Amino acid sequence: SQKIEQNSEALNIQEGKTATLTCNYTNYSPAYLQWYRQDPGRGPVFLLLIRENEKEKRKERLKVTFDTTLKQSLFHITASQPADSATYLCALSIYNQGGKLIFGQGTELSVKP
Amino acid sequence: GAGVSQSPSNKVTEKGKDVELRCDPISGHTALYWYRQSLGQGLEFLIYFQGNSAPDKSGLPSDRFSAERTGGSVSTLTIQRTQQEDSAVYLCASSFGTGANNSPLHFGNGTRLTVT
């Protein structure tokens, strides 16, 4: 069956450290992978997109990698801050399934001062 | 410019009643999505509209759920004969293109539906 899996346990880290979140998928051939941030009571907000032929994408303190062999994406936040505390969702856009995005269940990140 | 607007923000209804949830997408966005998010869970895809094409309804959980998009803009998600398991946050998103075309989704803040 097709699955998108993210760390189900919350990730707790100290301010200033690098947070690394994982997104694994099975039985999908994604065209693109996107990462979103969601704060309580709010809709998700787009952060980064990476294509299947890209290995890495950066934006300020954020970095995303995409390994289609391992079927995995890693999302890094360097020099983390308490304001980075939120739930982070990965989403796949699948070939031959039009434009719909399939989301993982999200990983909650807590950055302690 | 305004973002995606959803109404109502909260809805409490009795089991068996019908509800309508409204989504106003960003002007000019051709794609519109509905997702459902239960407490502590990820986003469950429901339905996707792209321009004038037939919608992708593959995520609708039962025939009690339906959605329409009038004039390529406003969308309404209707749930008939609501059940307690329908309780969730219903999120709407729009995008300029499609997820497959490198277009990020812009989400509203959702409608929290509680079925008593």
Boltz contact constraints between the chains, C-beta under 6 A:
constraints:
  - contact:
      token1: [A, 31]
      token2: [B, 100]
      max_distance: 6.0
  - contact:
      token1: [A, 42]
      token2: [B, 109]
      max_distance: 6.0
  - contact:
      token1: [A, 43]
      token2: [B, 91]
      max_distance: 6.0
  - contact:
      token1: [A, 43]
      token2: [B, 107]
      max_distance: 6.0
  - contact:
      token1: [A, 43]
      token2: [B, 108]
      max_distance: 6.0
  - contact:
      token1: [A, 43]
      token2: [B, 109]
      max_distance: 6.0
  - contact:
      token1: [A, 43]
      token2: [B, 110]
      max_distance: 6.0
  - contact:
      token1: [A, 44]
      token2: [B, 107]
      max_distance: 6.0
  - contact:
      token1: [A, 46]
      token2: [B, 104]
      max_distance: 6.0
  - contact:
      token1: [A, 93]
      token2: [B, 99]
      max_distance: 6.0
  - contact:
      token1: [A, 93]
      token2: [B, 100]
      max_distance: 6.0
  - contact:
      token1: [A, 98]
      token2: [B, 56]
      max_distance: 6.0
  - contact:
      token1: [A, 99]
      token2: [B, 31]
      max_distance: 6.0
  - contact:
      token1: [A, 99]
      token2: [B, 50]
      max_distance: 6.0
  - contact:
      token1: [A, 99]
      token2: [B, 98]
      max_distance: 6.0
  - contact:
      token1: [A, 99]
      token2: [B, 99]
      max_distance: 6.0
  - contact:
      token1: [A, 99]
      token2: [B, 100]
      max_distance: 6.0
  - contact:
      token1: [A, 100]
      token2: [B, 45]
      max_distance: 6.0
  - contact:
      token1: [A, 100]
      token2: [B, 48]
      max_distance: 6.0
  - contact:
      token1: [A, 100]
      token2: [B, 56]
      max_distance: 6.0
  - contact:
      token1: [A, 101]
      token2: [B, 99]
      max_distance: 6.0
  - contact:
      token1: [A, 103]
      token2: [B, 42]
      max_distance: 6.0
  - contact:
      token1: [A, 103]
      token2: [B, 43]
      max_distance: 6.0
  - contact:
      token1: [A, 104]
      token2: [B, 42]
      max_distance: 6.0
  - contact:
      token1: [A, 105]
      token2: [B, 41]
      max_distance: 6.0
  - contact:
      token1: [A, 105]
      token2: [B, 42]
      max_distance: 6.0
  - contact:
      token1: [A, 106]
      token2: [B, 42]
      max_distance: 6.0
